[in-house]
């Protein structure tokens, strides 16, 4: 039996089709497309017509794929940008009409819960993790053992568009301050495009390889070195950097800065990158 998860995120739309193979998922098909639905949202409060059209066109391609892979169960979710947009309800209604499948706008807490399931199932860690899902518009932090979940209004797209300084980002991350003792024993695991890019750039991957990225550990010092490299590199050259998707080159600096600030606040010297995230969490929850 095959399952599918669809994620309409602030930066990209993603699809995962998989089947259960005992205690693991066997991936049948995976796709990601940068539609940047969160573009301009901070200025207007609305999903722009251009961004909506890009996402709708992508969603229209999904039904034939679900049929081709004989998908029995699926769930399509929209996250931060659609949650916040004044026309978010209109967007999901039109998305459902065009794609012939319901698209559900989920809360930040539900987004965090699903990402946590993806990490727990995908990484066999000795201790329960503290999971950070750094997206385009928001950042979710969750630790089930501590019954802790929070969604913060800061992400790579938002921070880039608003030209946030380190102080601006730190202000939005304020709830994380003072929590280092509470989460001292919990390994820090990060999911999302920034985390996977950090591992890919560190490894110098010309072609993305989830087997190498998943479970890879990156130290704070290595992240700081990558940040300095990114800051020194003009955008045109940054797009050619091994391990960095050209579509992410304009927002990666902000994503890496957010990552470093979170690690500073939690006093973590390294993070573990998980390629198993919200999508896998959706499928396991099905």
C-alpha positions as MATLAB code, in Angstrom:
seq = 'XXXXXXXXXXXXXXXXXXXXXXXXXXXXXXXXXXXXXXXXXXXXXXXXXXXXXXXXXXXXXXXXXXXXXXXXXXXXXXXXXXXXXXXXXXXXXXXXXXXXXXXXXXXXXXXXXXXXXXXXXXXXXXXXXXXXXXXXXXXXXXXXXXXXXXXXXXXXXXXXXXXXXXXXXXXXXXXXXXXXXXXXXXXXXXXXXXXXXXXXXXXXXXXXXXXXXXXXXXXXXXXXXXXXXXXXXXXXXXXXXXXXXXXXXXXXXXXXXXXXXXXXXXXXXXXXXXXXXXXXXXXXXX';
ca = [
       0.000    0.000    0.000;
       1.383    3.412   -0.937;
       0.919    6.745    0.795;
       1.591   10.348   -0.174;
       2.381   13.561    1.673;
       2.112   17.007    0.074;
       3.535   20.127    1.725;
       2.834   23.656    0.508;
       5.575   25.555    2.327;
       6.586   29.204    2.337;
       9.572   28.549    0.090;
       8.765   25.332   -1.768;
       6.138   22.725   -2.527;
       7.084   19.110   -1.851;
       5.669   15.679   -2.596;
       6.650   12.321   -1.102;
       5.159    8.992   -2.159;
       6.229    5.962   -0.155;
       5.182    2.549    1.057;
       5.740    0.962    4.443;
       8.471   -1.669    4.537;
       8.287   -3.170    8.030;
       9.511   -0.364   10.330;
      10.796    1.845    7.502;
       9.438    3.802    4.558;
      10.487    2.894    1.057;
      10.448    6.029   -1.057;
       8.791    5.570   -4.453;
       8.811    9.181   -5.641;
       9.980   12.536   -4.308;
       9.703   16.008   -5.796;
      10.408   19.555   -4.701;
       9.743   22.811   -6.519;
      10.551   26.318   -5.333;
       7.325   28.300   -5.655;
       8.130   30.897   -2.953;
       4.523   31.350   -1.886;
       5.684   33.494    1.024;
       7.225   36.097   -1.311;
       5.991   39.593   -0.461;
       3.714   38.373    2.337;
       5.392   40.523    4.986;
       4.733   43.690    2.979;
       1.188   43.020    1.802;
      -0.249   40.399    4.150;
      -1.439   38.571    1.025;
      -0.242   35.664   -1.099;
       0.550   37.329   -4.416;
      -1.231   36.221   -7.583;
       2.079   35.132   -9.145;
       3.101   33.034   -6.129;
      -0.373   31.486   -5.899;
      -0.355   30.582   -9.594;
       3.071   28.905   -9.271;
       1.809   26.762   -6.406;
      -1.539   25.953   -8.033;
       0.190   24.837  -11.235;
       2.420   22.521   -9.215;
      -0.527   21.076   -7.290;
      -2.396   20.375  -10.531;
       0.327   17.845  -11.418;
      -0.198   15.764   -8.272;
      -3.389   13.758   -8.965;
      -1.960   11.910  -12.012;
       1.095   10.975   -9.905;
      -1.101    9.663   -7.087;
      -2.937    7.475   -9.571;
       0.259    6.315  -11.268;
       1.679    5.121   -7.937;
      -1.662    3.700   -6.781;
      -1.696    5.882   -3.667;
      -4.331    4.681   -1.203;
      -4.050    7.426    1.409;
      -2.651   10.939    1.277;
      -2.671   14.258    3.102;
      -1.924   17.700    1.670;
      -0.999   20.474    4.105;
      -0.167   24.181    3.886;
       2.004   25.839    6.512;
       3.280   29.249    7.627;
       2.584   31.494    4.613;
      -0.957   30.207    4.087;
      -1.621   30.276    7.848;
      -0.819   33.973    8.016;
      -2.079   35.315    4.684;
      -5.345   37.228    4.665;
      -6.258   35.337    1.478;
      -5.037   31.969    2.770;
      -8.552   30.499    2.864;
      -9.143   31.515   -0.741;
      -5.797   29.983   -1.713;
      -6.578   26.532   -0.268;
     -10.105   26.557   -1.699;
      -8.746   27.268   -5.190;
      -5.930   24.754   -4.626;
      -8.492   22.061   -3.796;
     -10.593   22.952   -6.834;
      -7.666   22.820   -9.249;
      -5.913   19.794   -7.802;
      -9.053   17.804   -6.997;
      -7.765   17.087   -3.484;
      -8.337   18.802   -0.127;
      -5.515   21.038    1.103;
      -5.468   21.591    4.860;
      -3.931   24.607    6.580;
      -2.246   23.275    9.720;
      -1.167   25.089   12.870;
       2.459   25.619   13.822;
       2.016   23.109   16.639;
       0.691   20.442   14.253;
       3.543   21.182   11.857;
       6.011   20.660   14.714;
       4.312   17.425   15.799;
       4.507   15.942   12.312;
       8.151   16.954   11.909;
       8.912   15.318   15.256;
       7.300   12.057   14.125;
       9.397   12.175   10.953;
      12.599   12.623   12.937;
      11.798    9.964   15.548;
      10.981    7.389   12.886;
      13.826    8.369   10.585;
      16.682    8.663   13.087;
      17.374    5.909   15.584;
      18.760    8.025   18.414;
      19.566    6.824   21.916;
      17.899    9.852   23.491;
      14.760   11.737   22.511;
      15.661   14.732   20.329;
      14.981   18.419   20.507;
      13.706   19.033   16.975;
      13.962   22.372   15.179;
      12.073   22.773   11.903;
      13.445   25.907   10.263;
      11.241   26.822    7.317;
      10.714   29.783    5.049;
       8.249   31.677    7.214;
       8.408   30.105   10.666;
      10.514   27.972   12.961;
       9.010   25.188   15.054;
      10.737   23.676   18.089;
       9.447   20.536   19.792;
      10.516   18.043   22.443;
       7.959   15.376   23.299;
       9.665   14.257   26.511;
       9.380   17.786   27.884;
       5.888   18.308   26.445;
       7.283   21.389   24.738;
       6.216   22.828   21.389;
       6.504   26.350   20.029;
       6.137   28.041   16.640;
       8.072   31.278   16.100;
       7.476   33.850   13.301;
      10.951   33.737   11.792;
      12.245   31.784    8.807;
      14.709   32.072    5.952;
      12.346   33.774    3.477;
      10.813   36.123    6.045;
      14.199   37.147    7.507;
      15.604   37.779    4.016;
      12.670   39.854    2.766;
      12.512   41.898    5.962;
      16.316   42.334    5.943;
      16.448   41.225    9.567;
      19.632   41.812   11.499;
      20.961   39.311   14.038;
      19.296   41.440   16.742;
      15.941   41.354   14.909;
      16.115   37.568   14.597;
      17.180   37.154   18.227;
      14.149   39.191   19.309;
      11.819   36.762   17.526;
      13.697   33.830   19.047;
      13.336   35.343   22.538;
      11.210   32.426   23.896;
      14.218   30.126   23.362;
      16.433   32.230   25.663;
      17.177   30.621   29.010;
      16.155   27.120   27.925;
      19.668   25.684   27.621;
      19.524   23.894   30.995;
      16.130   22.373   30.233;
      17.342   20.837   26.967;
      20.987   20.227   27.827;
      20.714   16.430   27.550;
      18.698   16.393   24.325;
      20.480   16.075   20.963;
      19.613   18.980   18.659;
      18.119   17.752   15.378;
      17.235   20.117   12.553;
      15.013   19.559    9.547;
      14.340   21.766    6.536;
      16.206   23.230    3.601;
      18.730   25.210    5.637;
      19.832   22.155    7.631;
      20.170   19.889    4.590;
      22.038   22.660    2.731;
      24.538   22.994    5.592;
      25.334   19.285    5.371;
      25.479   19.362    1.561;
      27.814   22.363    1.461;
      30.042   20.864    4.139;
      30.235   17.603    2.151;
      30.651   19.451   -1.158;
      27.858   17.475   -2.812;
      27.459   18.294   -6.502;
      24.283   16.172   -6.498;
      22.082   15.950   -3.421;
      22.366   12.569   -1.687;
      19.905   12.063    1.178;
      21.844    9.006    2.382;
      24.877   11.204    3.086;
      22.895   14.139    4.454;
      20.543   12.195    6.743;
      22.049   11.836   10.185;
      25.091   13.974    9.347;
      26.485   16.043   12.212;
      27.582   19.645   11.697;
      29.392   21.600   14.393;
      28.771   25.215   15.336;
      32.263   26.084   14.139;
      31.651   24.481   10.740;
      28.370   26.370   10.427;
      30.104   29.640   11.301;
      32.733   28.944    8.620;
      30.015   28.242    6.041;
      28.218   31.452    7.037;
      31.386   33.493    6.522;
      31.865   31.854    3.124;
      28.290   32.668    2.115;
      28.576   36.263    3.299;
      31.765   36.779    1.281;
      30.325   35.221   -1.881;
      28.191   37.350   -4.264;
      24.789   35.874   -5.109;
      25.750   34.984   -8.708;
      28.691   32.913   -7.461;
      26.769   31.555   -4.471;
      24.343   29.889   -6.895;
      27.245   27.793   -8.195;
      28.440   26.668   -4.782;
      28.507   22.829   -4.494;
      25.760   21.629   -2.171;
      23.625   24.754   -2.495;
      20.499   24.716   -4.669;
      20.536   27.863   -6.845;
      16.888   28.563   -5.901;
      17.883   28.742   -2.218;
      20.981   30.917   -2.676;
      19.231   34.210   -1.886;
      17.770   33.046    1.451;
      20.428   30.656    2.757;
      22.456   33.326    4.605;
      19.448   34.237    6.742;
      18.665   30.564    7.369;
      22.209   29.864    8.543;
      22.199   32.956   10.779;
      18.958   31.793   12.423;
      20.529   28.367   12.952;
      23.598   29.815   14.671;
      21.496   32.024   16.943;
      19.343   29.069   18.025;
      22.469   27.026   18.761;
      23.943   29.945   20.726;
      20.796   30.318   22.816;
      20.627   26.586   23.536;
      24.415   26.357   23.986;
      24.637   23.494   21.488;
      27.961   22.783   19.813;
      26.560   20.567   17.050;
      23.364   19.601   15.298;
      22.187   16.460   13.553;
      20.557   16.904   10.157;
      17.465   14.808    9.480;
      16.232   14.327    5.932;
      13.165   12.679    7.434;
      10.786   15.467    8.382;
       7.233   16.728    8.013;
       6.568   14.647    4.880;
       7.578   11.371    6.511;
       5.698   12.420    9.647;
       2.525   12.872    7.603;
       2.864    9.411    6.082;
       3.571    7.724    9.420;
       0.579    9.523   10.959;
      -1.615    8.140    8.158;
];
